Amino acid sequence: MHGFDFDLVRRMPSRSAARQSTYLSLTGMARRYGEVTVTVGTVPRQATLA
């Protein structure tokens, strides 16, 4: 299996409701996969990867 590196940067959600329910949101470009976003919600602190 071949790996690759990519950088994630902090992003603030644009909608007010999303800002209230988001603890941390990181986004970046992952070559052939396109945009990668990791979001951690405030309650429960659970991460999702899209």
C-alpha positions as a Markdown table, in Angstrom:
| # | Residue | x | y | z |
|---|---|---|---|---|
| 1 | Met | 0.0 | 0.0 | 0.0 |
| 2 | His | 1.3 | 3.4 | -0.9 |
| 3 | Gly | 0.8 | 6.4 | 1.3 |
| 4 | Phe | 0.8 | 10.1 | 0.7 |
| 5 | Asp | 0.9 | 13.3 | 2.8 |
| 6 | Phe | -1.4 | 16.3 | 2.8 |
| 7 | Asp | -1.9 | 19.3 | 5.0 |
| 8 | Leu | -5.0 | 20.3 | 6.8 |
| 9 | Val | -5.8 | 23.9 | 7.9 |
| 10 | Arg | -8.4 | 25.1 | 10.3 |
| 11 | Arg | -11.6 | 26.4 | 8.8 |
| 12 | Met | -14.5 | 28.2 | 10.4 |
| 13 | Pro | -17.9 | 27.1 | 9.2 |
| 14 | Ser | -19.7 | 29.9 | 7.3 |
| 15 | Arg | -23.2 | 29.3 | 8.9 |
| 16 | Ser | -23.8 | 30.5 | 12.4 |
| 17 | Ala | -25.6 | 27.3 | 13.4 |
| 18 | Ala | -22.7 | 25.2 | 12.2 |
| 19 | Arg | -20.2 | 27.3 | 14.2 |
| 20 | Gln | -22.2 | 26.7 | 17.4 |
| 21 | Ser | -22.2 | 22.9 | 16.9 |
| 22 | Thr | -18.6 | 22.6 | 15.6 |
| 23 | Tyr | -15.6 | 22.4 | 18.0 |
| 24 | Leu | -13.0 | 22.0 | 15.2 |
| 25 | Ser | -13.0 | 21.8 | 11.5 |
| 26 | Leu | -10.0 | 21.1 | 9.3 |
| 27 | Thr | -9.8 | 20.9 | 5.5 |
| 28 | Gly | -7.2 | 20.2 | 2.8 |
| 29 | Met | -6.7 | 18.7 | -0.6 |
| 30 | Ala | -5.6 | 15.1 | -0.9 |
| 31 | Arg | -4.4 | 14.6 | -4.4 |
| 32 | Arg | -6.6 | 12.3 | -6.4 |
| 33 | Tyr | -9.3 | 12.1 | -3.6 |
| 34 | Gly | -10.0 | 15.8 | -3.7 |
| 35 | Glu | -11.0 | 17.9 | -0.7 |
| 36 | Val | -10.8 | 16.2 | 2.7 |
| 37 | Thr | -12.6 | 17.7 | 5.7 |
| 38 | Val | -12.4 | 16.5 | 9.4 |
| 39 | Thr | -15.0 | 18.0 | 11.7 |
| 40 | Val | -15.3 | 17.6 | 15.4 |
| 41 | Gly | -18.7 | 18.4 | 16.9 |
| 42 | Thr | -19.2 | 20.0 | 20.3 |
| 43 | Val | -21.5 | 17.4 | 21.8 |
| 44 | Pro | -20.5 | 14.7 | 21.7 |
| 45 | Arg | -16.9 | 15.3 | 20.7 |
| 46 | Gln | -17.0 | 12.9 | 17.8 |
| 47 | Ala | -15.0 | 13.4 | 14.6 |
| 48 | Thr | -16.4 | 12.8 | 11.1 |
| 49 | Leu | -14.3 | 12.5 | 7.9 |
| 50 | Ala | -15.8 | 13.6 | 4.6 |
